[in-house]
Amino acid sequence: MRKLLIITLILSVSLGLFAADFMKSQPKKQSKKFAVENPQSILKDRASDDEKDIEYSWHVAPQPVVDSKYDYFPGAYQNRPLTYQKAFSGIAGDLGDQMVMTFQVQQNTDRYVKGYFVSNDGTQVDDAGVASATQRQGYPTLAIDPNTQRTYIAFHSDFDGDGEYEMKAVTDQYSITGALSYTAVSSFDNEVYGGTAGTQVDDEYIWPTMFIRTMPNGVSRIFLFGNNYKSHNPITGDDSTAAASENVLFAYADITGSSAVIPDDAWTYKTFPTMNAWNNYDNDNWGRFQKGIYVSENGQEIVLYGYYTEDDTRNRFNFRKQIMRVYYNDNYGEGDFDIFDKDINLPQENPQFRDPDTDTLYYYFSTDDNIMENDSLFWDLYFGSHLMTTQDGQGRFHVMNTICPQYYSYDGADTLGYVFYFSTKVIEFIFDPDAATDEERITFNPVYPEDKMPDGTYLDDSVFPRVSWDVDADGERDTLRYWTWNQYFLPLWHHELDQAFHENYFRYARSEDGHLLAAMYGEGAMNKRTHDNQLDTHPMYEKPGCHIVISGDDGNHWSDPIELYNIYDTVIYDNPDDPNNPDTVNFFYDQLLRSQFPNESLIYWYMGDKIEKIGPREARLPIAFYADNKYGSSIQDNEGDEVDEEGGTIYYGVIDIDYAKLEHVGNNNSSAPEYNGLELSNYPNPFNPTTTISFNLKKDAHTNVSVYNVKGQLVKTLADEKMQAGKRTLTWEGDNNSSKSVSSGVYFIKVQSGETTDVKKAVLMK
């Protein structure tokens, strides 16, 4: 319990410091309505069910997995707690395709991690604890070994009783024993890496994220990431109230031999100097990196992708700027990571308009009449913390977040008047490692609302952020409209700001080829709106929800959202300024959720890692969520609300999605080219003297595989023949066409198959 209180304190302090910068002022929405100059050009409100470009149904209605009193993030922060497992054989016979899951569960006073096997129809096959239940455990993540289909789970606990948390990895023994049980793979004692490589001796790396991929030599490699919750930043002069910057420990090891145990000396550990410097408060500079993590399916590319704020990066108002950052490695985690940054403050004009009822001139974005001509209006991130990253079929990486408009008042002396407006957009930041220039590597793309012309067509992609006074995207104002709650159902908002911070999460799933993506984010706007209007008895008061959006073209365009709520459609409240024009909500609840969960608050939604294609434009998506018996986490401070551990139940279900009406699918309507690369890689790299070259042919074709030196001269032809489609591997022995060993240096492996060419740099080190 003491450790829980410490973590809770640090989270609360982190939130307070985070919110101190992000929430300097939170004025309530003005209820005044402003006239529209061109009613025919008004941005379209959210689509009704029959207008949506996707439809869905429940393939498997939500089934209970386990009751739990722990009502906060039953799974990992930045990774998924459920994944698809292919059929395999063991001592108990054949085990069919199924979902495997892992959650932290509290049923009495102990919190412990369990693993679950669940069949495709939702029937629970087996479950077991991953370690002794006397150890307080938390925040599990899982991965499947693609070679053996065994489940690996990583979590944290105080295993050695030293008062500090450590990460641990275990694997299931089902194929060996015929019953679900787990055996330890590795424990990551803080003493192994504390005080080395830029870390401090009291660092505690917890909240793990894990991937397992097959290397070109056929061996599976575990990639494990932990976040340090200890800080050495005396922001207030008191170390006990320092804000954690969550610098990252990265570890990887290969799974070799028949034993599940990976020795301590088999792991390679790395940390990131810039993050360590922030955490150590070097040169009185602090920073925090909010990120998602992903390892490409072939294990070659690793990204940590998100945004950071630091003391040394401030604007003219002395406010920390938010900057997108990517740590990128394309060598299976070996060697250094490249860093790419991009400033994300997006300037925005603030046009004037006149209220005909009062003949008063207003600015479009204004909480009073005093916004000045020189005020700085811009879009920026809002509460992006629990992020996730994925990779599309073009090889680009995605991270999702929200932005909202805000401004700084300017009175001639750069006075800060920082304000958030209740108008948010969900957007993606896309990182393309193969972009021609650094400036082009990180771009952004709207997700929801994805604004359209009045005729339903999309605005030009170059117009962003898209604004409601220029719906025809010609750069000239054509309409003005006050952004009301009716227009946009704003993601992530909750009436309690601490809850809003912690419930801000984004999830991804991808098809096997990466061209079809699914994304999920929490939605608490109705919870906030109902509470702010003091309708405490209204059923929306404790009912947040979830949105799921689909992209059929690598994330270039996104669908209308699937809206998973269990609350009623109704008139929310009367507009006090216009009693004859009440503010109404056309709320499209889920009938199944409404009937199955009439009293619970559905929260902490998760998706499996794969969205399965089951038809030309049909997909199947497994999900899990926590049905809370009372809104609000018992471990968070909900502004004095008394929230006890009434607990709830974790559920699993499967949704079928029909996206036949989705306009942008495949490459037919997308300006982005389809990814036709050969997935060329070589391992190890650097190497001495032998490296294995791997590539994937999409079709039968004559294929040439050759090695060149830095002068472009041919060194070795490894293959020049017709090859069949599929994965191919070749070995280069570090020699030339005369079978003589070549010297150390940089070489280039070129594979040309039909009209497709890929090149990979290889380093020979003797």
Phi, psi and omega in degrees: 000324179299319180295321178299318180295324179295313180298316180299318179299314183294319177299319181293318179294317178301317178297316182299318179290321177298313183290333181301323178277325189271343187228052181298327179210136181229073181293148177288155180299136172290138179273351184293136177265139178250148184290149177260128183284327182224088185300335182287346184251013181297139174300141182293133174291173182300146189287144171284169185305317184283353177262347186292152180269004170223153175232158180214161174212161180272112174287318173232115177299150182307126181246138179292138176257308182197144171279145180207134176280343182282110190253041179212120176038080178294342178240193185292154176292309193245014178215178185261147176262009177219144182206161182275136178239126179285159181300144175210166182250146178212192183298334181270008181100196182283138174244122185286175175306142182198175172258141171246145185221160172213134181219154169270132190231138173232120180241336171237253177250342181272145174247123184220163184259136177233153173250151184223139166255126182230129180288168184296336180271007177094358180284130180283123182275313183196161175208157180196151172287151183268344180200177181304132182288353178283345177267126179288120190237158182195163168053060184281153172225159183221164176206157179251132173288114183296341180277321185248347185064016175283146180272134173243135180236133175243141181203184177228154179191170175267082187288324185262005175070024182266009179083006179234144178282146173228157174275154178215147175238138178228164176225152184281155181247019188300316183291345182261317186258341183084359176223148183288120174208169185229147175234148184290139174261308180203149170241142186247081181293138182301332182292340181292320185238350177294132180085007178236161174051040176089359179269174177246158190295336181261010178297144178230110182265115184226200179047065189285157168231136188220144173222152172230125181229157177269126179282164180302336178274006176090354181271141177278141179237132174270130173248120184234135181233137175233153180248133181277123180263358173274146179230153177233040181247099181280068185303319182256010183084004182229113184301333183290345179246017180292151180266127180290134177261355172058050172297154196253137167258128178245128179226143175217152179203151178269144178268107183235153178074181183273343182284141178283339185285133173252117183299154180303322184282359177274349182270141170255127182251142175218149168232178187243113188307318182295319178292321177299319180297319177299313183294324180280355180060042178296136180053034179058034182240128179239145176209162180220131183250111176266122193212160163251161184229140178210145173240127183301158186301330178269004175080358187281320187253134177235130177231141164245117195225126178179221179219159179224157168233140178215160183298325185280353181246093185228154178268189186291347177263012179063033178251137180300125176280153176258129186230129175290140181221143173233127164261122190229133176224131181242033182226042175062025180091350181275143181084193186276166173255135171279152181240132177232132181238153172208127177293133185247007173292120186249106182300150182216135175290159180231084187289157177263155172207159185249129176282113184293338181288326183244355184055038180252136179272123180241160164268149184301310175263110181197138172258355175207191182265011194248011175297133185259166185299326185267006178299145181265111179252134182202168174259145179208170180291152175228117172050056176259104185234303185269086188257164175219154182235149173218175179233135181269182182287351175266000180088007180269156180251143186238142168221141187248148179200186176237149173235157176213156179280147181204167181212159171249128176284144180234117181244022181096349181231025180052049178281134182279126173225076195273126187223138169262145173249151183276057177220103183241155174233139171275128180226164172247144166254127185246126179253121179249103182293344181260010179298153185292326182228161177299323181298328183272355184291322181246117177234171179229156188211135180288145177247302179206131353288135174268090192301145183230164172291162177304334179274005176094352180281157182283148171290161177299138185297341180283347182268102180198139357295143181277134188238156189279357177259006179216063186286342178267003170060034179260005179085356180248141180295129178234352177199157174227133181212133176289133184279105183263167176298330181296327186287311183238131171272106196278129183287155166078340181294139168225158182291339181253120190294325178296321177295320179299319179299313186280335180270008177276096181223154180226139180234155176228152165221153182222152173287173183301322181268354176084355181284330177260123182238149171234144178224150184222139174214154180285159183216116182232018186296320181291327174302314181291315184298316180297317180293317182296333178263015171058039175258063188297338181270355183287142183297341179284348188302320182243035186233080170288175182213203186209144174245141172235128178239154185235142171234130178259005183224052173065028177084009178286326175222148183236154183280170163299155184279144159285129187248111182258097178229158173238036184240170191270152169272135188193171166280124184282306180199160177278143177283114184296335180277345182210080184302336181276357181228074183293148174283120181242162178233123172271092189259124185254085182287166174269120186299321181294315179295322181297321182278328184274332184230064184290337187244346185275160173257115184271121190207168182057068181275144178225153171241154168293169184282341184243134167258119189267129175281122181244004179190177181306320176221047176227144182218157180236133187226117174280142179224163172217155179201167179252121176267101186275134181287343176210133182299140175104130181283138181288343180263000177253152177274102184267059177052043177086354177297138177272103180244108179268176183276068176286340173076190182186202185223139174272132182239155175232138177209173181227132180248133171261134185240128176255114181244036180298329181272356181293126190291318186256103179224136181066210182259006187295318186240016184252139177282346182279134181288149175290144182283113182247021180295167183260006180054043183290134176208163171219146185213137353286166179204109006297162184219163176192115353259001190241141174225145179262124181261131182232139175207164186234118180268128179285337181204164176300135181192155172292131189228133176243129177238117184222159179243135180235154174270181185292344177273359181084011181274140179294129178255314186207132171260117183267331179200145176206082190199169174281131180238150177277157179298149179127182181282134181232146178227142175225161179240132172251127184269013180073032181235173179255188182292347176264009179066022176261141180296140179265165183279167176299149178153190181263133178230164181234125177266123182243127176242121177240117181233111186062237180262006184253135181228137172230147179229138180228133177281135178231140183242119176264121181235114180258000000 
